[in-house]
């Protein structure tokens, strides 16, 4: 076996290394598998520590050749304790994996794109593209510009304006499609069949997915080479949670961490929750849904990796939950106010679901839990329109400021009295 190659997830047929994502025997997805004996001498704690502070410190378990010279640094984002959020939701050992600050485009998609485009170059593609709900579009556009590749990026027409701008600014050709993500993705599959282009989540998908493993590698390394008790992960296509699961398994097999049961918890918006429904039904069968949620980065009604995500969650002893749009916005605000992290709607989903998991005692307060924050709130500011008052400007005088403070104090006291009266009316 080579250092790595493609294999069908279901029937096990091998395909070598080529831009292909579907098995021609059983039509199941392909994945990258590694020769772990070959990797054992190269993927060590010492070798990793000598590597760069980005995803390429883990290159021995990423699908690139030994000769590849990385040009797209991404990853190695902070793993931060969250004591103030924890106090709000009943968690004493909660950490946040903060990919809201991942470079260059402020989401975990920078990781997967770096690996996908390394393979696009290896296969000789001069044009790359993707179907996207926003974050992937940003990452492909930025990194393709850095590599001098032409780009065609297809997105649903109702995408958030900030994400559209953050794609076009890099010179990408943006194609807005009158439909949801599933319509866009089908069109991209047809384009990939017609043109010799590298679509990161179509013919390059197996390689692209491997970039998500670096989230799992970083969590283990940043915890001092140990695994957490629980991981809470937002789900769109289902690849991220599946690949973190794969990363932990590879670390155990290579002896870098002690084996332990890590429970995986999936998070989706109620308006698009096909994987959650499968988990709750105890099955890997995904029933497609028509997305209707503000969490557009998670709005994939027919997730390609949904069956595998459901399987990973259920086999780990974990669970999955979905939350409403109102809960998503509230959780965005709570995370910002407690931990100073401004997340997009997907992070609001993660935060709200994490709170519910503690409330329902599916996660115990003392357990070491990592919640994955996958994108930056500056991309979805539209969901907070009207949430905050813009007070009238004051004159640059101390007396005006003191009057402002007094008015603020008075309003706070009035609100406290209202809440006290409401409590009395409720018999509390």
C-alpha atoms as one frame of an Amber mdcrd trajectory, in Angstrom:
protein
   0.000   0.000   0.000   1.141   3.568  -0.696   1.387   6.082   2.163  -2.303
   6.772   1.494  -4.951   5.991  -1.107  -8.683   6.120  -1.731 -11.009   3.351
  -0.570 -14.777   2.938  -0.673 -16.317   3.398   2.761 -18.774   0.541   2.216
 -17.415  -2.137  -0.133 -13.726  -1.465   0.520 -12.611  -1.198  -3.123  -9.324
   0.701  -3.551  -8.859   3.480  -6.118  -5.297   4.672  -5.681  -4.916   8.465
  -5.784  -7.159  10.310  -8.243  -9.795  13.095  -8.266 -12.771  10.868  -7.519
 -15.339  10.761  -4.732 -17.845   7.998  -5.541 -17.327   4.241  -5.806 -18.168
   2.867  -9.242 -19.192  -0.466  -7.708 -21.654   0.475  -4.950 -21.924   4.284
  -5.394 -20.819   4.931  -1.800 -18.416   7.741  -0.844 -14.673   7.249  -1.035
 -12.316   8.140   1.803  -8.571   8.468   2.263  -6.928   5.650   4.211  -3.344
   5.787   5.466  -0.650   3.192   5.895  -0.314   3.725   9.643   2.832   1.583
   9.828   4.477   4.004   7.395   3.139   6.995   9.341   4.223   5.635  12.726
   7.821   6.855  12.468   6.842  10.208  10.968   3.768  11.121  12.999   5.238
  11.478  16.494   4.817  14.057  19.230   8.387  15.208  18.660   8.000  15.594
  14.891   4.712  17.438  15.347   6.248  19.829  17.896   8.951  20.729  15.370
   6.352  21.565  12.729   4.763  24.914  11.892   1.951  26.355  14.018  -0.723
  25.404  11.486  -2.330  22.267  10.090   0.827  21.246   8.248   2.432  20.134
  11.525   0.196  17.060  10.994   1.128  16.551   7.332   2.213  12.926   7.893
  -1.495  12.084   8.281  -2.753  14.438   5.582  -3.065  13.397   1.915  -0.086
  15.228   0.432   3.198  13.933  -0.940   6.425  14.155   1.012   7.642  16.668
  -1.572   4.716  19.056  -1.145   5.701  22.540   0.066   2.741  24.064   1.970
   1.658  27.502   0.776  -1.641  27.884   2.620  -1.216  28.091   6.405  -4.412
  27.562   8.353  -5.502  26.169  11.683  -3.906  25.712  15.108  -6.623  27.882
  16.613  -7.067  28.421  20.379  -8.604  25.855  22.689  -9.838  28.064  25.510
 -11.522  27.313  28.847 -15.020  28.770  29.132 -15.686  29.264  32.855 -18.194
  32.112  32.543 -20.289  30.358  29.917 -19.924  27.191  31.977 -21.326  28.946
  35.048 -24.390  29.934  33.008 -25.113  26.423  31.740 -23.888  24.220  34.610
 -20.503  23.133  33.207 -17.325  23.070  35.297 -14.869  21.745  32.701 -15.912
  23.271  29.381 -13.544  24.281  26.569 -14.175  26.021  23.254 -12.265  25.136
  20.096 -12.354  28.582  18.523 -12.158  28.391  14.729 -13.877  31.777  14.572
 -10.301  33.084  14.333  -9.006  30.520  11.819  -6.977  32.131   9.054  -7.355
  33.408   6.433 -11.180  33.637   6.277 -12.317  33.028   9.874 -13.843  29.548
   9.708 -12.771  25.919   9.959 -13.259  25.635   6.193  -9.797  27.161   5.788
  -8.427  23.822   6.991 -10.233  21.629   4.489  -9.595  23.975   1.581  -5.850
  24.042   2.253  -5.739  20.249   1.867  -8.133  20.171  -1.094  -6.198  22.780
  -3.079  -2.897  21.036  -2.398  -4.427  18.081  -4.215  -5.910  20.282  -6.947
  -2.377  21.426  -7.698  -1.065  17.856  -7.628  -3.721  16.783 -10.160  -2.882
  19.714 -12.427  -6.152  21.656 -12.162  -5.854  25.328 -13.080  -9.485  26.074
 -12.163 -11.170  25.156  -8.892 -14.611  25.664  -7.455 -17.172  24.562  -4.931
 -20.791  24.590  -3.942 -21.127  26.485  -0.692 -23.365  27.950   1.980 -20.763
  30.666   2.516 -17.714  29.758   4.587 -16.362  27.327   2.019 -16.834  29.922
  -0.720 -14.755  32.408   1.268 -11.982  29.890   1.932 -11.747  28.634  -1.653
 -11.717  32.166  -3.071  -8.981  33.377  -0.716  -6.669  30.383  -0.959  -7.114
  29.990  -4.721  -6.077  33.635  -5.095  -2.951  32.907  -3.068  -2.130  29.940
  -5.313  -2.954  31.704  -8.584  -5.853  29.393  -9.463  -9.020  30.474 -11.292
 -12.241  29.994  -9.348 -15.932  29.366 -10.035 -17.991  29.366  -6.866 -21.692
  28.514  -6.776 -23.910  29.570  -3.872 -27.631  29.812  -3.043 -28.981  33.212
  -4.092 -30.115  34.093  -0.539 -26.655  33.792   1.012 -25.679  36.350   3.662
 -24.337  39.555   2.027 -21.126  39.468   4.096 -20.260  36.022   2.785 -20.960
  37.044  -0.807 -18.698  40.088  -0.435 -16.030  37.976   1.280 -15.973  35.730
  -1.793 -15.982  38.363  -4.524 -13.236  40.491  -2.958 -10.676  37.781  -3.804
 -11.541  37.967  -7.496 -13.577  34.773  -7.617 -16.293  34.249 -10.223 -19.420
  33.975  -8.093 -22.495  32.227  -9.493 -25.716  32.769  -7.518 -28.201  29.938
  -7.990 -31.948  30.223  -7.488 -32.264  27.255  -5.119 -30.992  25.780  -1.864
 -27.619  24.161  -1.226 -28.720  20.747  -2.436 -29.715  22.237  -5.807 -26.367
  24.018  -6.009 -24.431  20.881  -5.146 -26.176  18.826  -7.840 -25.305  21.474
 -10.415 -21.657  21.440  -9.298 -21.550  17.661  -9.756 -22.755  18.095 -13.340
 -20.192  20.833 -13.989 -17.382  18.686 -12.579 -18.375  15.916 -15.011 -18.355
  18.322 -17.968 -15.256  20.458 -17.224 -11.807  19.435 -16.055 -12.019  21.519
 -12.907 -11.279  20.635  -9.323 -14.401  21.028  -7.184 -13.260  20.780  -3.596
 -16.473  19.179  -2.342 -17.166  17.055  -5.425 -14.255  15.312  -7.163 -11.778
  16.457  -4.478 -14.111  15.689  -1.564 -12.169  12.747  -0.025  -9.028  14.877
   0.256 -10.950  17.953   1.392 -12.548  16.013   4.242  -9.183  14.994   5.663
  -8.474  18.617   6.568 -11.169  18.372   9.245  -9.094  15.804  11.109  -6.769
  18.600  12.172  -9.464  19.897  14.537  -9.261  16.577  16.384  -5.456  16.480
  16.292  -5.272  20.000  17.739  -7.781  19.277  20.517  -5.720  16.273  21.651
  -2.403  18.116  21.455  -3.721  21.239  23.201  -5.115  19.078  26.030  -1.617
  17.722  26.620  -2.030  14.680  24.353  -5.206  13.354  25.891  -8.736  12.996
  24.668 -11.762  14.789  26.128 -14.821  13.071  27.545 -17.193  14.790  25.103
 -17.120  16.806  21.903 -20.038  18.934  20.647 -19.907  19.608  16.908 -22.219
  21.526  14.538 -23.352  19.461  11.552 -24.057  20.468   7.969 -22.867  17.715
   5.621 -21.718  15.657   8.605 -18.036  15.437   7.630 -16.555  17.457  10.502
 -17.867  15.265  13.308 -16.963  12.125  11.349 -13.396  13.307  10.749 -12.778
  14.362  14.360 -13.888  10.841  15.268 -11.407   9.464  12.710  -8.608  11.700
  14.030  -9.025  10.421  17.589  -9.036   6.839  16.333  -5.800   7.382  14.380
  -4.119   8.981  17.412  -5.012   5.965  19.539  -3.796   3.492  16.907  -0.459
   5.328  16.671  -0.049   5.448  20.441  -0.041   9.237  20.780  -2.952   9.241
  23.247  -4.442   6.739  25.655  -7.599   5.083  24.413 -10.796   6.222  26.043
 -14.454   6.471  25.154 -15.121   9.928  23.705 -18.784  10.703  23.278 -19.755
  12.754  20.223 -22.723  15.121  20.243 -24.119  16.606  17.043 -25.819  19.993
  16.791 -28.208  21.253  14.108 -30.867  23.913  13.656 -34.458  22.736  13.938
 -35.134  24.131  10.467 -32.629  21.700   8.958 -31.885  18.706  11.175 -31.827
  15.475   9.119 -28.845  13.998  10.989 -30.353  14.774  14.391 -33.547  13.058
  13.321 -31.611   9.977  12.218 -29.788   9.815  15.561 -33.004  10.174  17.523
 -34.596   7.457  15.381 -31.615   5.204  16.037 -30.744   4.820  12.377 -28.233
   5.831   9.755 -30.982   6.499   7.228 -31.181  10.156   6.295 -34.539  11.604
   5.302 -33.847  14.758   3.230 -35.381  18.012   4.476 -36.078  21.378   2.904
 -33.932  23.882   4.865 -35.688  26.749   6.675 -33.323  28.312   9.213 -31.162
  31.362   9.794 -28.203  28.970  10.239 -27.548  28.907   6.510 -24.024  27.538
   6.892 -25.624  24.347   8.262 -28.562  24.292   5.844 -27.859  21.083   3.933
 -31.056  19.084   3.663 -29.472  15.949   2.203 -26.050  15.656   3.899 -23.548
  13.460   2.062 -21.851  12.266   5.246 -25.057  12.148   7.291 -25.149   8.334
   7.659 -21.536   8.246   8.824 -22.076  11.130  11.260 -25.096   9.360  12.729
 -23.094   6.148  13.043 -20.178   7.903  14.766 -22.503   9.615  17.268 -24.481
   6.498  18.123 -21.439   4.197  18.377 -19.776   6.636  20.800 -22.750   6.715
  23.163 -23.415  10.346  22.300 -26.525  12.162  21.162 -27.770  14.904  18.840
 -30.058  17.880  19.376 -31.564  20.689  17.323 -32.450  24.212  18.415 -34.728
  26.959  17.111 -33.654  30.158  15.394 -34.603  32.146  18.503 -32.340  29.957
  20.621 -29.523  30.360  18.088 -29.575  34.163  18.314 -29.764  34.063  22.109
 -26.797  31.683  22.252 -24.714  33.919  19.956 -25.284  36.766  22.403 -24.614
  34.600  25.459 -21.290  33.342  24.086 -20.193  36.885  23.228 -21.229  38.311
  26.603 -19.627  35.536  28.676 -16.477  34.569  26.761 -15.876  37.448  24.331
 -16.260  35.204  21.288 -18.494  36.459  18.483 -19.652  33.454  16.505 -21.810
  33.059  13.446 -25.099  31.168  13.508 -23.433  27.723  13.418 -21.631  28.589
  16.652 -24.937  29.716  18.100 -26.286  26.261  17.286 -23.336  24.620  19.054
 -23.642  26.848  22.117 -27.413  26.386  22.455 -27.189  22.618  22.003 -24.338
  22.401  24.518 -26.489  24.209  27.086 -29.354  21.810  26.449 -27.117  18.759
  26.814 -26.113  19.923  30.291 -29.692  20.843  31.189 -30.890  17.367  30.160
 -27.952  15.761  32.019 -26.618  14.070  28.907 -23.282  15.674  29.824 -22.280
  15.823  33.509 -20.835  19.046  34.924 -17.365  17.685  35.777 -16.689  16.015
  32.409 -14.069  17.519  30.106 -16.139  18.788  27.187 -15.029  20.581  24.028
 -17.564  22.584  22.002 -16.510  23.460  18.453 -17.051  27.066  17.335 -16.590
  26.909  13.580 -17.063  30.428  12.214 -16.957  34.157  12.938 -19.978  36.293
  13.762 -18.898  39.106  11.457 -20.202  36.938   8.612 -23.794  36.763   9.874
 -24.438  40.130  11.501 -27.806  40.303   9.726 -29.342  37.920  12.300 -28.724
  40.547  15.010 -30.366  43.432  13.152 -32.589  45.288  15.610 -31.215  43.444
  18.623 -29.418  46.486  20.042 -30.518  50.089  20.479 -28.380  52.885  19.085
 -28.733  55.670  21.616 -28.624  59.321  20.659 -25.111  60.774  20.609 -24.134
  63.018  23.510 -22.172  66.242  23.381 -18.478  66.022  24.407 -19.224  67.345
  27.912 -18.905  65.641  31.313 -22.373  66.832  32.346 -23.901  65.146  29.322
 -22.098  61.900  30.151 -23.291  62.005  33.767 -26.848  62.561  32.553 -26.424
  59.573  30.226 -25.255  57.365  33.112 -28.135  58.503  35.327 -30.662  57.710
  32.605 -29.060  54.288  32.147 -29.284  53.632  35.903 -32.929  54.657  35.950
 -33.788  52.342  33.058 -32.004  49.438  34.766 -33.953  50.010  37.981 -37.227
  50.169  36.039 -36.460  46.846  34.368 -35.598  45.262  37.721 -38.946  46.366
  39.137 -40.779  44.920  36.138 -39.043  41.565  36.594 -39.787  41.594  40.321
 -43.470  42.254  39.682 -43.573  39.518  37.054 -42.073  37.105  39.569 -44.676
  38.056  42.169 -47.500  37.587  39.664 -46.144  34.092  38.958 -46.335  33.257
  42.631 -42.550  33.161  43.047
